[in-house]
Amino acid sequence: MAMKAEDIVRLIQDALPNAQIKIQDTMGDQDHYMIEVGSKAFQGKTKVQQHQMVYQALGGRMGCELHALSVKTYPSQDHQVEK
């Protein structure tokens, strides 16, 4: 079962308000995505903790509705996600 990019963005923004998000469907199948997330909530967190926050926002959809997700995260003060 596929998942739309806008649904992924909505879930992450619900969990990380004001997050800057760039998402790309890498295979054109709504099942493989690359995402960049910039958020002030990542400040002081390790990369592992930042990625865990993104996966938590997806609420268990990885491996079910969403097959593959490549994640890059940045504290928003350090990096501006290009639109």
C-alpha angles and dihedrals in degrees: 000000000000129000126214119238092234090056091053091048092048093051092049093046090050090055097036108033114206092018115155108229134187117181132183129188097223097192101029090240102103087240105083119054141171114207136184118198126188117188139158086224088073093063110120093009126117119241089255091054091047092052091046089055091054093047091047089054089058090061101219097315093123109105092016116053092003119048105183134013126175108201132200118178134189136177100251094236091058100046137022112212108232114237 
